[in-house]
C-alpha cells in the first residue's frame, strides 16, 4: 500500500495539467485539513471539457444533490480511504489541501474510480530462458506500458470504472482498448485477442494496490482512486505474443523492463515495485 505518512506531492503540482492555472501554493505543513490556515485561498477551476456536462461528468453542486459516501444511482461515491468529510455540500480530499477547488479535469465530485491492469511477463533470451539482472541477479520482469498522449509520460494502461461496472471488467476493457487497440482489429483477430485476454484476466490476479492516487489532476473536491491488479503471463504463451498497438488514449505501447529507474505517471512506479517484490523479480 502507498504510505499515508507523507503528504501528497503530485496533487500539489504548481501548474494544473492541461491548463495555465497555477495552484495556490500549499506547504507540507499545511496539507492536512486539521491545520488551521485562515489565509488559504485556493484557485477554483473546472476544465471546459468537464463544464460542458459530458455523460461521464457530474453536474455542478447546487444543480443536483448527490449522495456522498455511498453508491449513488450506480455511481460509486465511496472512498477506499473511508468516509470523507463535506464542506458546503462539497467533498473534501481525504489527503488534504491541493491549492485548487472545483473538479479540474475530473468528472466526479469526490472519488473518481479507476482500474490499472499491470500485465507482465518474464524477459527471455533467444532460447526461452529467463534473463537475470547482472547486479541484483534476479529475473527481469517486463510490463505493458503506454505513452500517454495527454502528458507524454509512460504509464500502466488504466482507465475509469464506468457506473455499475465490475472492476474486473474495467481492467480487461481498458487493457484491450488502450494497449491492444482491439477497436481497430479485424473480427477474426479481435476474437483471438479477446480469447487470450479473457483467459489471462480470468486467472487469479495479484491485487497490487487499492486506494488514493497522488495524481496531478486531483483537487480539494475531486480525486483519483484506483485498484491496481497484476496479471502475469508466467508461461509466455498468452498475451506475451500479441501484437501491441497504441489505442485511444495512448501514443505508443511496448513491453518495458521493470526497473527502479523508471519515471512513470502518478503512482505507477510504486505499483511496479510491489509487483517486482511479489514475483521476486529485479527492481
LOBANU-307281 format. One record per residue (C-alpha): residue in three letters; x, y, z. Coordinates in steps of 0.02 Angstrom, whole numbers. Last residue first. Example, Ala and Ser with C-alpha at 12.3 -4.5 7.8 and 13.67 -1.06 7.14 Angstrom:
// residues 2
{SER, {684, -53, 357}}
{ALA, {615, -225, 390}}
***
This chain:
// residues 283
{UNK, {690, -195, -453}}
{UNK, {730, -372, -513}}
{UNK, {598, -505, -484}}
{UNK, {537, -598, -330}}
{UNK, {362, -600, -410}}
{UNK, {283, -511, -259}}
{UNK, {431, -393, -243}}
{UNK, {426, -350, -428}}
{UNK, {237, -321, -419}}
{UNK, {258, -203, -269}}
{UNK, {393, -104, -360}}
{UNK, {279, -97, -512}}
{UNK, {138, -18, -411}}
{UNK, {261, 109, -339}}
{UNK, {317, 161, -512}}
{UNK, {133, 185, -561}}
{UNK, {94, 314, -426}}
{UNK, {64, 459, -549}}
{UNK, {146, 430, -719}}
{UNK, {314, 340, -732}}
{UNK, {500, 376, -714}}
{UNK, {586, 208, -724}}
{UNK, {750, 195, -626}}
{UNK, {679, 63, -509}}
{UNK, {670, -63, -652}}
{UNK, {534, -164, -740}}
{UNK, {586, -188, -921}}
{UNK, {460, -115, -1045}}
{UNK, {346, -207, -1166}}
{UNK, {275, -78, -1286}}
{UNK, {139, 49, -1320}}
{UNK, {145, 218, -1404}}
{UNK, {29, 369, -1404}}
{UNK, {-107, 300, -1292}}
{UNK, {-280, 368, -1255}}
{UNK, {-369, 280, -1400}}
{UNK, {-257, 131, -1429}}
{UNK, {-72, 101, -1465}}
{UNK, {-29, -64, -1545}}
{UNK, {48, -220, -1470}}
{UNK, {49, -380, -1571}}
{UNK, {6, -522, -1452}}
{UNK, {142, -648, -1408}}
{UNK, {160, -604, -1225}}
{UNK, {-30, -601, -1207}}
{UNK, {-40, -789, -1176}}
{UNK, {108, -902, -1216}}
{UNK, {240, -828, -1100}}
{UNK, {223, -963, -968}}
{UNK, {208, -839, -824}}
{UNK, {89, -718, -909}}
{UNK, {63, -614, -752}}
{UNK, {-96, -515, -719}}
{UNK, {-58, -383, -587}}
{UNK, {-204, -285, -516}}
{UNK, {-212, -99, -475}}
{UNK, {-374, -36, -396}}
{UNK, {-383, 152, -407}}
{UNK, {-430, 316, -326}}
{UNK, {-420, 488, -407}}
{UNK, {-477, 650, -326}}
{UNK, {-611, 782, -330}}
{UNK, {-654, 919, -203}}
{UNK, {-484, 987, -147}}
{UNK, {-415, 947, -320}}
{UNK, {-329, 798, -402}}
{UNK, {-272, 805, -584}}
{UNK, {-86, 790, -538}}
{UNK, {-121, 618, -461}}
{UNK, {-72, 553, -289}}
{UNK, {-186, 402, -302}}
{UNK, {-300, 353, -157}}
{UNK, {-335, 168, -128}}
{UNK, {-317, -12, -184}}
{UNK, {-147, -81, -228}}
{UNK, {-60, -233, -301}}
{UNK, {-204, -355, -308}}
{UNK, {-123, -511, -381}}
{UNK, {-228, -583, -522}}
{UNK, {-310, -754, -511}}
{UNK, {-330, -804, -694}}
{UNK, {-487, -740, -779}}
{UNK, {-389, -591, -845}}
{UNK, {-266, -707, -934}}
{UNK, {-402, -815, -1015}}
{UNK, {-505, -663, -1060}}
{UNK, {-352, -583, -1141}}
{UNK, {-316, -736, -1246}}
{UNK, {-496, -758, -1304}}
{UNK, {-518, -572, -1340}}
{UNK, {-360, -567, -1446}}
{UNK, {-419, -716, -1549}}
{UNK, {-594, -643, -1572}}
{UNK, {-520, -473, -1617}}
{UNK, {-409, -550, -1749}}
{UNK, {-559, -636, -1829}}
{UNK, {-664, -477, -1822}}
{UNK, {-524, -368, -1896}}
{UNK, {-435, -256, -1771}}
{UNK, {-469, -70, -1746}}
{UNK, {-561, -73, -1579}}
{UNK, {-441, -206, -1515}}
{UNK, {-312, -67, -1499}}
{UNK, {-209, -188, -1397}}
{UNK, {-144, -73, -1263}}
{UNK, {-279, 56, -1233}}
{UNK, {-440, -30, -1283}}
{UNK, {-399, -209, -1231}}
{UNK, {-312, -158, -1070}}
{UNK, {-455, -40, -1029}}
{UNK, {-586, -174, -1059}}
{UNK, {-497, -308, -957}}
{UNK, {-469, -197, -805}}
{UNK, {-642, -121, -819}}
{UNK, {-719, -295, -822}}
{UNK, {-631, -346, -661}}
{UNK, {-686, -179, -583}}
{UNK, {-868, -228, -608}}
{UNK, {-964, -91, -699}}
{UNK, {-1112, -4, -616}}
{UNK, {-1054, 168, -673}}
{UNK, {-900, 150, -785}}
{UNK, {-731, 124, -700}}
{UNK, {-605, 246, -769}}
{UNK, {-446, 195, -857}}
{UNK, {-282, 102, -850}}
{UNK, {-141, 62, -971}}
{UNK, {6, 73, -848}}
{UNK, {106, 230, -885}}
{UNK, {243, 314, -984}}
{UNK, {233, 504, -983}}
{UNK, {193, 611, -1136}}
{UNK, {66, 718, -1041}}
{UNK, {-102, 698, -1129}}
{UNK, {-47, 569, -1259}}
{UNK, {3, 444, -1126}}
{UNK, {145, 327, -1176}}
{UNK, {83, 152, -1140}}
{UNK, {172, 15, -1044}}
{UNK, {145, -173, -1047}}
{UNK, {260, -248, -917}}
{UNK, {428, -336, -920}}
{UNK, {503, -431, -774}}
{UNK, {689, -464, -756}}
{UNK, {749, -617, -660}}
{UNK, {855, -579, -505}}
{UNK, {1044, -573, -502}}
{UNK, {1030, -398, -424}}
{UNK, {1181, -332, -520}}
{UNK, {1186, -426, -687}}
{UNK, {994, -436, -699}}
{UNK, {935, -610, -743}}
{UNK, {863, -658, -914}}
{UNK, {739, -802, -903}}
{UNK, {770, -942, -1029}}
{UNK, {671, -954, -1191}}
{UNK, {819, -998, -1302}}
{UNK, {829, -824, -1379}}
{UNK, {832, -746, -1204}}
{UNK, {676, -709, -1102}}
{UNK, {609, -559, -1007}}
{UNK, {472, -629, -896}}
{UNK, {294, -569, -924}}
{UNK, {183, -433, -851}}
{UNK, {12, -352, -868}}
{UNK, {-18, -219, -735}}
{UNK, {-203, -180, -753}}
{UNK, {-250, -11, -678}}
{UNK, {-431, 22, -629}}
{UNK, {-503, 195, -598}}
{UNK, {-628, 270, -478}}
{UNK, {-655, 458, -465}}
{UNK, {-682, 497, -280}}
{UNK, {-768, 660, -229}}
{UNK, {-860, 762, -359}}
{UNK, {-849, 664, -520}}
{UNK, {-788, 713, -693}}
{UNK, {-605, 751, -659}}
{UNK, {-510, 877, -765}}
{UNK, {-515, 1016, -635}}
{UNK, {-655, 970, -516}}
{UNK, {-681, 1126, -412}}
{UNK, {-552, 1185, -285}}
{UNK, {-364, 1208, -306}}
{UNK, {-217, 1227, -187}}
{UNK, {-210, 1038, -154}}
{UNK, {-265, 1027, 28}}
{UNK, {-285, 863, 120}}
{UNK, {-270, 675, 95}}
{UNK, {-457, 644, 117}}
{UNK, {-499, 772, -19}}
{UNK, {-653, 864, 47}}
{UNK, {-824, 830, -30}}
{UNK, {-937, 977, -72}}
{UNK, {-1102, 1019, 13}}
{UNK, {-1033, 1174, 99}}
{UNK, {-894, 1064, 171}}
{UNK, {-908, 876, 164}}
{UNK, {-800, 748, 252}}
{UNK, {-737, 582, 185}}
{UNK, {-786, 409, 250}}
{UNK, {-653, 277, 222}}
{UNK, {-494, 294, 118}}
{UNK, {-560, 168, -9}}
{UNK, {-689, 302, -46}}
{UNK, {-875, 280, -81}}
{UNK, {-956, 382, -220}}
{UNK, {-987, 231, -332}}
{UNK, {-1104, 292, -469}}
{UNK, {-1242, 162, -497}}
{UNK, {-1380, 281, -436}}
{UNK, {-1274, 337, -286}}
{UNK, {-1163, 203, -209}}
{UNK, {-1119, 279, -40}}
{UNK, {-1002, 407, 41}}
{UNK, {-1091, 550, -49}}
{UNK, {-1272, 556, -103}}
{UNK, {-1277, 680, -247}}
{UNK, {-1383, 837, -240}}
{UNK, {-1402, 918, -410}}
{UNK, {-1399, 1096, -481}}
{UNK, {-1319, 1153, -319}}
{UNK, {-1161, 1053, -347}}
{UNK, {-1121, 1068, -531}}
{UNK, {-1170, 924, -645}}
{UNK, {-1073, 760, -633}}
{UNK, {-964, 701, -777}}
{UNK, {-962, 544, -885}}
{UNK, {-1110, 599, -993}}
{UNK, {-1024, 762, -1042}}
{UNK, {-1077, 920, -948}}
{UNK, {-984, 1055, -1047}}
{UNK, {-903, 1103, -880}}
{UNK, {-799, 943, -887}}
{UNK, {-714, 981, -1054}}
{UNK, {-705, 1165, -1001}}
{UNK, {-593, 1114, -854}}
{UNK, {-658, 1156, -680}}
{UNK, {-553, 1280, -581}}
{UNK, {-567, 1374, -417}}
{UNK, {-399, 1438, -351}}
{UNK, {-366, 1404, -168}}
{UNK, {-359, 1544, -38}}
{UNK, {-287, 1475, 124}}
{UNK, {-250, 1627, 235}}
{UNK, {-362, 1561, 375}}
{UNK, {-250, 1408, 396}}
{UNK, {-294, 1294, 542}}
{UNK, {-206, 1127, 517}}
{UNK, {-337, 990, 535}}
{UNK, {-361, 993, 346}}
{UNK, {-187, 919, 323}}
{UNK, {-84, 998, 184}}
{UNK, {-22, 1145, 290}}
{UNK, {146, 1077, 350}}
{UNK, {192, 1015, 176}}
{UNK, {175, 1191, 104}}
{UNK, {22, 1229, -6}}
{UNK, {49, 1351, -150}}
{UNK, {-117, 1411, -226}}
{UNK, {-121, 1316, -390}}
{UNK, {-74, 1398, -555}}
{UNK, {-197, 1380, -700}}
{UNK, {-119, 1386, -874}}
{UNK, {-208, 1224, -920}}
{UNK, {-187, 1043, -974}}
{UNK, {-115, 992, -806}}
{UNK, {-133, 1114, -658}}
{UNK, {28, 1213, -633}}
{UNK, {118, 1208, -465}}
{UNK, {98, 1018, -437}}
{UNK, {2, 998, -273}}
{UNK, {-83, 831, -312}}
{UNK, {88, 772, -372}}
{UNK, {150, 788, -192}}
{UNK, {29, 704, -72}}
{UNK, {84, 718, 109}}
{UNK, {199, 582, 179}}
{UNK, {138, 455, 308}}
{UNK, {-7, 383, 209}}
{UNK, {113, 259, 131}}
{UNK, {54, 178, -29}}
{UNK, {0, 0, 0}}
***
